Amino acid sequence: MASNFTIQHHRREGGLHINLIGDFDGSSAYELKHCLQKALNREKRVIVHTDRLASLPPFGREMFQKQFSAHPHITSRVVFTGAYAQAIAPEGCPTQ
């Protein structure tokens, strides 16, 4: 995981909110995938906020999308928001 990357989360009405902070590299992609897998075992909906990402290198984005595409049944339960939502969201995931 990038030394300046952090995942923060909190529950609110409507689901679990995940905030991505820092640089999203390959290790960060793996960490987010793991976090989503755990969250989706307990939550009906997860909202991933991308506004606090400092950068989204192609390698991190592609690695996450590749890992996530192996689980197409969960795409409708994860919503990506913020400045990097369109860039990071795997195919089939809603963005705001």
C-alpha positions in Angstrom: 0.0 0.0 0.0 1.3 3.5 -0.8 2.8 5.0 2.4 0.3 7.8 2.2 -2.8 5.8 1.4 -5.5 5.2 4.0 -9.0 3.7 4.0 -11.4 5.2 6.5 -14.9 3.9 6.9 -18.1 4.7 8.9 -21.7 3.5 8.9 -24.5 5.8 8.1 -28.1 5.3 7.1 -28.0 3.8 3.6 -24.8 1.7 4.1 -21.1 1.7 4.8 -19.2 4.7 3.5 -15.5 4.2 2.6 -13.2 7.2 2.1 -10.0 6.7 0.0 -7.2 9.0 1.0 -3.8 9.5 -0.7 -2.2 7.7 -3.7 -4.0 4.7 -5.1 -1.3 2.2 -6.3 -1.4 -1.5 -6.8 -1.2 -2.4 -3.1 -4.0 0.1 -2.4 -6.1 -1.6 -5.0 -5.7 -4.9 -3.2 -6.5 -3.3 0.1 -9.7 -1.8 -1.2 -10.8 -5.1 -2.8 -10.2 -6.8 0.6 -12.1 -4.1 2.4 -15.1 -4.3 0.0 -15.2 -8.1 0.3 -15.5 -7.9 4.1 -18.0 -5.0 4.0 -20.3 -6.7 1.5 -20.6 -9.7 3.8 -22.3 -7.4 6.3 -23.7 -4.5 4.3 -26.3 -4.3 1.6 -24.7 -1.2 0.1 -21.2 0.4 0.1 -20.4 3.9 -1.0 -16.8 4.6 -1.9 -15.8 8.3 -1.8 -12.8 9.2 -4.0 -12.6 13.0 -3.5 -9.6 12.7 -1.1 -7.4 10.6 -3.5 -4.3 12.5 -4.4 -3.6 10.4 -7.5 -4.9 7.4 -9.4 -2.0 5.9 -11.3 -3.2 3.6 -14.2 -1.6 0.5 -12.6 -3.6 0.8 -9.4 -6.8 1.5 -11.2 -6.4 -1.4 -13.7 -5.4 -3.8 -10.9 -8.5 -2.9 -8.9 -10.8 -3.2 -11.9 -9.4 -6.5 -12.9 -9.7 -7.9 -9.3 -13.2 -6.5 -9.0 -14.4 -7.8 -12.4 -14.1 -11.4 -11.0 -17.1 -10.6 -8.8 -19.8 -9.1 -11.1 -22.6 -10.1 -8.8 -21.7 -7.3 -6.3 -21.3 -4.4 -8.7 -24.8 -3.1 -8.1 -24.2 -2.9 -4.4 -21.1 -0.6 -4.6 -21.4 3.1 -5.6 -18.4 5.3 -6.4 -18.6 9.0 -5.8 -16.3 12.0 -6.2 -13.6 13.3 -8.6 -12.2 9.8 -9.4 -15.5 7.9 -9.4 -15.7 7.5 -13.2 -12.1 6.5 -13.5 -11.9 3.9 -10.7 -15.4 2.3 -10.9 -15.4 -1.1 -12.5 -17.8 -1.7 -15.3 -21.4 -2.0 -14.0 -20.8 0.0 -10.8 -22.9 3.1 -10.4 -21.2 6.4 -10.0 -22.3 9.8 -8.7 
